[in-house]
Every structure is written in structure tokens, then in C-alpha cells.
């Protein structure tokens, strides 16, 4: 029963997910909207509690057993509880009962998000340019016929989009664009066909209960 | 001056107005089309008027000259009449009143008929091969080097006494790539349970985390090692994209896993993860259906499951006949699509059959 019921539910909700794709009627579309937004949000809220429980458990465990770098777990736990209290009682933009301003210094969730998380995220994102350079260095080496082809294509494309490319030959930018538009798109479309068919097959396998590994434990 | 004034007062009205319910929609929309006024070039544009009784009209829209259609939002089940005025400054010349029209919601979107047919045909082929597999027919599947390397990668981690990091990406549970990743995770977990290798499985999405935890637990139970399952090895980190990337980079640098699996949906963080993993000297097996991220993963990882290979992975590893049947069906589907594309390309080059519009 612990396996049959989830399989039946997956089949029903899977079909309910397909129907709105072909039925534009508001009765169907509104029901779909309800399932996707309201019901999924409730599920996500419960799962978030479980997720946060897991996060806290891992870090409490680290501190308790003095595992490697356990000191950093304190940083996580303190910031977690401080921001949680600010968020729960101070409101997103400081409209809650908890004061979230000392003089001209606000520390509501919106401010913390904009001035702490966004810059930190941007810092991580900025690393990407350095990683791109190092990845390009490793991949653009003519170790095989394919790698040589990649190196030449990349060189032509990069040169083609620079003003220098146009000075070398007025046909170079068009050729670079052709590489991007024709062989590149052809390859992408081939992969896209595979992805579409793979998605269809995977969806069928899940709907029909052939693929069951997502079910987890219990017989 | 007088001539110009005379010209404006003698503006020709727009031609007959045709009003009809918007097709294949959820209702609440009427499409209007009219013939342009012969004096279109002189106009400011056209005003559209609507009435429920055919007598009292109210303005519902304005559109510039040289345009002869407008979508009007309406209430379903109500009858509407329309007329269009050609406008120049304060001069308005009205068309005849349109036919009565009523908007309604449709139960089937005919524009998706070709997709439905394709789905039924391809789905039928896949089901056929699943049935064949169920009958016990031997099915051959080409070698996928990335999947052949799974065993080797787990073995290497065991030999080195180092953990395995399995990152399911930052997709949600409803995404096929995430589901495929979880299927592979189940198979990888069986191997880590057999070899008694530590598995680290950090998560971006809480729902995916709860499912993954059950899958790993089940895998350990299936191979008779439920005691070896460490609940702390599967954990939620954060649902912030770059915070998750930072956390994983930290795990890679501190724990130094011998093998990194980066399988699932990835966005801009893919190269940040893959390059950090490469710098630690780990064997990296990646897989995604995010087309934009594939070049990064191919560049920075030892093996990459490209698109559908990712979906085929759980069948490939588990060798379960029913799952293999679905993959065989996919291959036939691709063959049919390729055949149709070649045929349509040839036909398209030679002639211009209306049937080619199906591919638009």
C-alpha cells in the first residue's frame, strides 16, 4: 500500500499536469493554477521545515563532536537565528513589532538581503570569469582533431566579434556568425531532440510506475 | 487650407468590420478585423467602439494607421457589436456595425494538435518497446562512457578512502533532469553502500532533499546495509544559487572528495562547481539537460552525460529490462524524427508544400 498509493497519486496528478497543456478552458487552467501555486507552496513550506531541520542538525552535530572547522558552524547558527528573528518579528521591510533600526542604521530583512546576500552572490558570480579563463585554457589545447576544431572555431568566433576581425577581413564577422547560427545551432537542436524524447520517455516511465526509484523506502 | 479641411471632412470610412471569437483560448477575447480606409495614409489611426445593444457604443481601443485588427477583452456569454472609426484630428468617420459576436472558452487548443499527435506516436513507440522488454526480448544499448565510469569512480574513492560528492543541481522536483539525477543517485548510493564509501549529498531544494534522503536510505536497505546509512550525509544547504555554489566549493576544498557527481539542472554555477572540483583533482562525472551549461561541464569534467544520456542513466546502470525498453523506444523516436527532418528538408528545398507548415 505504501507503494501503490504514491503510484496512483503520481499517475493522477501527472495526467492532471498534462491536461492544462491542451485545454485552455478556465475551469482546467484555474485548477492547474491552484495545484501548482497553492498546493505546491504548502508542500514546499513543509519540506522547508524538514530542510532547515536537516541543516541545523548537521551543524549542531559538527559543534557537538568538534568536527573539522566546527567553529564556522557557530557562524551559520548565529546568523540563522538572528535573521530568522528579524524576519519573523521585524517583517520584510521593518514593519513588524520588532524594531529593525538603530538611528539611521536599518537591519530589516530587505536591507540584509540587499546589502549582504546580493553582494556575496555577486562575488561568487564574479568568480565565473576567472573559471572561464582557466577552463578555456585547458580546453583550447590541440590534443585531438576535435579539440583542434574547437580551438579554431573559438578563435574565429572570438576574432569575428571584435572590431579587429572586421579589419582583417570584412567576411570574418559574417563567418563567425555563420558558425554560431548553423553548426552550433545544428548541434544544439540534435541535443534538444534527444532531451525532448528523453523527457517524454522518463515522464511515461514515471506515470506508468516503471521508474520507481523516486519512491524511496518501504514496501 | 480650405482644400485640406474639405479633404478631411470627406474621409472614407473603414471597410466592413468582421468580429469573431478568439480561437483556442480560455475565453474573454474577441478578434476584430476590418478593411483599411482608402484614406489610410492621411489618418491618425482607428478608434474601436463596442456596444451590447447595437445602439449605444463606447470606445474600447485605438490603433495606429495601416493596422486593421484588434483583440478586445470581453465577458464570455455576452453579445457584442463593434464599429470602427477612421480618425483624423477631430474628424471621425464610422464603419458599418459588425456582426454580433460572443466570446467563449474552448475545451481543446487545436494549435497543439500536431504536438499531441507526435506525443501519441512517440509515446506509442516507447510503450511498444517497454512491452517487448517485458516479454524478455534482449535489447542492445550503446556504451555510454560516463556511465561506465561510475563503477570506476566509486572504486577509486573507496581505494583512496575519500568520500564521494553527489550534487543534484539546483533544479526542483518537477524537473525531469532532477528526477533523472535522483534515479542515478539511487544507483550510486547502492554502490557506495556496497563499498562502504562515504557519500556527501548536499541539496538546494528542500523537497528534493526529502526525496533524496528516502532514496539513499532505500538503496542502502536494498543492498543489505541499512546500518551503513548516515542520515547526516544527506542535507539541505540553502535555496540561494550562489550560496549553494559557495557551500559546495567549500565541501570540495575541505573534504577533498575523490569523485564528484554533478548531475541535474544547472545554471551559472555549473562552471564554478566544475572548475573547483577539477582543481581538487577529483574524477568528475557530470550530466545535465541545460544546453547552455553543457559546454562548461564538458570542458571541466572528465565525463559528461549529454541531455538524454542523463535520462538513460538509471536504466543503463540498473540494467532493468523495462527501463531499457524505454531507451530503445527513444532511439527509434529519434530515427523517425531524423527521417522526417531529412524528408521535409528535401521537400522544402524542391517545392513549397502546405504540409511543411506543420513544422513551423
Interface residues (C-beta under 8 A of the other chain):
Chain A: X21 X22 X23 X24 X25 X26 X27 X29 X43 X44 X47 X48 X49 X50 X51 X52 X54 X55 X57 X58 X61 X68 X69 X117 X120 X121 X122 X123 X124 X125 X127 X128 X131 X132 X134 X135 X136 X138 X139 X188 X191 X192 X193 X194 X195 X197 X198 X199 X200 X201 X202 X203 X204 X205 X206 X208 X210 X211 X213 X214 X215 X216 X217 X218
Chain B: X24 X25 X26 X27 X105 X106 X107 X108 X109 X112 X116 X119 X122 X123 X126 X127 X130 X176 X179 X180 X182 X183 X186 X187 X203 X205 X206 X207 X209 X210 X211 X213 X214 X215 X217 X218 X221 X232 X234 X235 X236 X237 X238 X240 X241 X242 X243 X245 X246 X254 X268 X269 X271 X272 X274 X275 X276 X278 X289 X291 X294 X296 X298 X299 X300 X306 X307 X308 X309 X310 X311 X312 X314 X322 X323 X326 X327 X329 X330 X333 X334 X337
